Amino acid sequence: MTETSEHGAQVRFPPPLVVLLSIFLGVGLRYAIAPLALPSHRAFGRWAGVAILLFGLGVILSARTLFKRTGQDPKPWKPSPELLLEGPYRFTRNPMYVGVTLIQFGLGLALSNLWISLLAPFSLLAIHFIAVVPEERYLTEKFGDSYKAFLLRVRRYL
């Protein structure tokens, strides 16, 4: 199989859309069921939420910069010409998914809508099955022992 005809992981739904839909669901639940907000220290919650959101954005930008520098496309359905083992990939095998989860969690705190924050783990769970499992299968097939060694060295999420 040539590089031009190679396909990436069998990811059929863009993972960021999972998070976006979950955020909209959190907003809907706030109005359909009841507001779920921080009971006190609202200003602290907002600042903490902004800090978590910015940290998540930084993790994503760091990973995307590494993709760009190595000439790779971050879309999971595109082929991966090489393993990325530096930058945020030294700490997590899925920095972009960790990043979007932190953004969702932080946004919920910043907006004082805990529905959004409480749905963040469910977003990551959906992303796990939609994207992470197919990506790991693809990378194991493509890179074999190199990727298996990476699996043993670096945690999936945190």
ChimeraX attribute file (.defattr): number of C-alpha atoms within 10 A of each C-alpha:
attribute: neighborCount
match mode: 1-to-1
recipient: residues
	/A:1	6
	/A:2	6
	/A:3	9
	/A:4	7
	/A:5	8
	/A:6	11
	/A:7	15
	/A:8	18
	/A:9	20
	/A:10	16
	/A:11	19
	/A:12	11
	/A:13	13
	/A:14	14
	/A:15	22
	/A:16	15
	/A:17	12
	/A:18	19
	/A:19	24
	/A:20	14
	/A:21	12
	/A:22	21
	/A:23	23
	/A:24	13
	/A:25	15
	/A:26	23
	/A:27	18
	/A:28	15
	/A:29	16
	/A:30	17
	/A:31	10
	/A:32	10
	/A:33	8
	/A:34	10
	/A:35	16
	/A:36	17
	/A:37	16
	/A:38	17
	/A:39	8
	/A:40	8
	/A:41	8
	/A:42	15
	/A:43	13
	/A:44	13
	/A:45	20
	/A:46	19
	/A:47	14
	/A:48	16
	/A:49	24
	/A:50	20
	/A:51	18
	/A:52	22
	/A:53	24
	/A:54	17
	/A:55	16
	/A:56	24
	/A:57	19
	/A:58	16
	/A:59	22
	/A:60	21
	/A:61	16
	/A:62	16
	/A:63	22
	/A:64	17
	/A:65	15
	/A:66	19
	/A:67	15
	/A:68	11
	/A:69	9
	/A:70	13
	/A:71	12
	/A:72	18
	/A:73	14
	/A:74	16
	/A:75	13
	/A:76	21
	/A:77	19
	/A:78	15
	/A:79	20
	/A:80	24
	/A:81	15
	/A:82	12
	/A:83	15
	/A:84	18
	/A:85	15
	/A:86	10
	/A:87	14
	/A:88	18
	/A:89	21
	/A:90	14
	/A:91	16
	/A:92	19
	/A:93	22
	/A:94	19
	/A:95	25
	/A:96	25
	/A:97	24
	/A:98	20
	/A:99	23
	/A:100	24
	/A:101	26
	/A:102	25
	/A:103	26
	/A:104	27
	/A:105	26
	/A:106	29
	/A:107	24
	/A:108	29
	/A:109	29
	/A:110	23
	/A:111	18
	/A:112	21
	/A:113	22
	/A:114	22
	/A:115	24
	/A:116	27
	/A:117	25
	/A:118	17
	/A:119	20
	/A:120	25
	/A:121	15
	/A:122	15
	/A:123	23
	/A:124	22
	/A:125	14
	/A:126	15
	/A:127	22
	/A:128	18
	/A:129	12
	/A:130	18
	/A:131	22
	/A:132	22
	/A:133	14
	/A:134	19
	/A:135	20
	/A:136	17
	/A:137	12
	/A:138	20
	/A:139	19
	/A:140	15
	/A:141	12
	/A:142	17
	/A:143	14
	/A:144	11
	/A:145	11
	/A:146	12
	/A:147	18
	/A:148	14
	/A:149	10
	/A:150	16
	/A:151	15
	/A:152	9
	/A:153	13
	/A:154	16
	/A:155	14
	/A:156	17
	/A:157	15
	/A:158	10
